[in-house]
Amino acid sequence: MLKTIAAAAALSLLAAGCSSEPAASANDSDLKLRTLTMTNMAAPLRPSYPIEGDLIPTPSDQRTRYYLLQHRRPILAGTVVALLREEKGNKAAYARVEIDCAKRLFHIVGVGNRRAFAETSFKRDGPLRSMAGFPLREEIARYVCERQGTPLA
């Protein structure tokens, strides 16, 4: 009986959590960091909200501020996963990215209008791929990799 109650509670929490996040497909090749704040993945800025992260220098995009909120190296993955906050105008959006510092590969693995949604979302822009020709991705990757202690190759 306890298992049934626990399962029902888990399902209701899952349903409640899913309903407040914007719909996301499993793969979205149109997903771009540079324009994330212009999508439904952005939310209005809260002026009193303290940013607990570091501003990433992005000379290729001076109108937007990108913050590194968290970075970690998953066990056995050989990559770095970073949580970013993007602010432009009066909007903010969050993205979880995966970076292979040694191979210079990058991709988005989750986005959301709240940090928790980006941490649990599986909206992807495709597999890890070269960041050549994408200066914003290179700037973010360089900063994240240096912070992780693995300079970008």
Steps between C-alpha positions, in 0.01 A plus 500: 500500500786740583654426161174590327472830689864584427457420130186715478675788673799472267275501193308805620824688570632405159181619332505827695865562417453432130204730458687820591795452264464611138465209259833362383578254227770236539712665231477858377765599248372862502600546864766773533660655808518841336121523457379304802362811673276566198317167538239360736794358697557846650331664796478861618802616698451538872717800599545387859609148401866455601723335237717233657735458209781658305455727201654338191683740267330469158643757255295348217173585679531826693122552536445184703646398836588134556570367849662172596293370790645152539741261330584137563665203337270196486666172594655325199353745249818693416289813455397798710137586571431865574191690604469848346272797551440733206363854548397736225274801537237411757518120447702214644540139388705204619691237307686182591784433257749219454854576385785272396800725569756264341308454174346851483143367488189667643125452518195614694333228705232691690333841511235668708355821631611391848823344618323183614346451155837533326651249744230241425403580141606279210455754221808450284652668196644170381811299587835642611648677198776738404476855626710629208325796343294565814691770692250521787526127565881523487504788750271317740689172458838666555376658825332182629794275411750733670280511812487119495881485479506357147591773249325490166720313248 
